[in-house]
Amino acid sequence: MKVNVPYINLPMQWKAEREFLLPIIEEVMSSGDFIGGARVEDFELSVSALCETDFCVALNSGTDALVTGLVAMGIGRGDEVITPPNSFVASTAAISHIGAVPVFVDVVSDQSIDASKIEAAITKKTKAIMPVHLTGRMAQMDTIMEIADHFKIGVIEDSAQSIGSKFNTKSSGSIGQVGCFSTHPLKNLNACGDGGFLITNNRDIADRVRSLRNHGLLDRNTVKEFGYVSRMDALQASILTYRLNKLESVTLKRQHNASLYDELLDREYCFIPEPDSKIFNTYHTYVIQVSNRDGLKRYLTERGIGTAIHYPIPIHLQPAAKNLGYKLGDFPVTESQAGNILTLPIHQFLKDSDIEAVASTVNKFFREAE
Ligand SMILES: Cc1ncc(COP(=O)(O)O)c(C=O)c1O
């Protein structure tokens, strides 16, 4: 039976928002103000208020937030940064781009970095830990901050997938020195193109990233250091400010969808991490861990159900990571998850009947196989 549940539905988002966004787009286009300016500053202020941080710097991607954040924390050539190998490639790429060395630590069953293994990876060269709050579920930030404070190293949170998530009431990205976010079209808070931002309570870091995003200019004619072109467009900032006001309802809907899946999916076949009372999860993705993942993916595709794999090849096994010297077997949990994780559709435009159809199709696949 054909079910037809798309993994993501951006045309539906446009349909729902068209009448509100068209006047906003018209206003920006008529102003001729396209890069930076008041609309970007308004967005930054709204983010700071939401995340309860002193500063937000809007950028043109989550990757640039990680790169400029690392630079502004004083991290550079030869320094080591501890991070998990199961993230989107951008986390590790950002560390490599600035000449620093990614040092991987395996993950636990909920896919976040194994905090109990971090200490063993710390050397004299370690300058920071970069936890990744994959799927919207935050890493164990209390333990991570304790370790970082003890060894006097920094923490840069890769919060790209976790806008609005919380750990013990503190917002994702606001616990370490720096939090980095993406507003890529597939994120919970999404732009109509690339975008991102960084949050911090440290004025020096915020000022440096503000300068770095604009060629390292101090004023119109003075370049303090060679920087990047990573400014947010006014159009994206205006769209994001509009969508930020809707974020709470997006989060609630995703949490509702997740709890329906939790209830309906047969745990005999699907491993789903138990909720953690310390974590407010915003469910950027809903990931199940199953045997015969590829067979299940094919079965769902044939029935019109869109799924994804985040991510099928761990970063330490990517050709680009060859010079880091890792090999198959180094991170058994990450490697085994790469073979059995499957991301089900969870976006805010799904109806309960869609979730029910996906869950019953997943259960059916396994029951038929018995
Ligand atoms: C965990 C993680 N880190 C970093 C990024 C990079 O963000 P962007 O695509 O905006 O550069 C992403 C986005 O896909 C991500 O999911």
Ligand as a Chemical Component Dictionary entry (heavy atoms), coordinates in Angstrom:
data_LIG
# 
_chem_comp.id                   LIG 
_chem_comp.type                 NON-POLYMER 
_chem_comp.pdbx_formal_charge   0 
_chem_comp.three_letter_code    LIG 
# 
loop_
_chem_comp_atom.comp_id 
_chem_comp_atom.atom_id 
_chem_comp_atom.alt_atom_id 
_chem_comp_atom.type_symbol 
_chem_comp_atom.charge 
_chem_comp_atom.model_Cartn_x 
_chem_comp_atom.model_Cartn_y 
_chem_comp_atom.model_Cartn_z 
_chem_comp_atom.pdbx_ordinal 
LIG C1 C1 C 0 25.727 19.017 13.274 1  
LIG C2 C2 C 0 25.943 20.054 12.217 2  
LIG N1 N1 N 0 27.029 20.849 12.288 3  
LIG C3 C3 C 0 27.253 21.817 11.384 4  
LIG C4 C4 C 0 26.398 22.031 10.332 5  
LIG C5 C5 C 0 26.749 23.056 9.319  6  
LIG O1 O1 O 0 25.758 23.991 9.072  7  
LIG P1 P1 P 0 25.634 24.683 7.631  8  
LIG O2 O2 O 0 25.118 23.670 6.678  9  
LIG O3 O3 O 0 24.675 25.812 7.866  10 
LIG O4 O4 O 0 26.982 25.177 7.259  11 
LIG C6 C6 C 0 25.253 21.244 10.224 12 
LIG C7 C7 C 0 24.285 21.470 9.128  13 
LIG O5 O5 O 0 23.899 20.677 8.372  14 
LIG C8 C8 C 0 25.019 20.222 11.173 15 
LIG O6 O6 O 0 23.942 19.432 11.107 16 
# 
loop_
_chem_comp_bond.comp_id 
_chem_comp_bond.atom_id_1 
_chem_comp_bond.atom_id_2 
_chem_comp_bond.value_order 
_chem_comp_bond.pdbx_ordinal 
LIG C1 C2 SING 1  
LIG C2 N1 SING 2  
LIG C2 C8 DOUB 3  
LIG N1 C3 DOUB 4  
LIG C3 C4 SING 5  
LIG C4 C5 SING 6  
LIG C4 C6 DOUB 7  
LIG C5 O1 SING 8  
LIG O1 P1 SING 9  
LIG P1 O2 DOUB 10 
LIG P1 O3 SING 11 
LIG P1 O4 SING 12 
LIG C6 C7 SING 13 
LIG C6 C8 SING 14 
LIG C7 O5 DOUB 15 
LIG C8 O6 SING 16 
# 
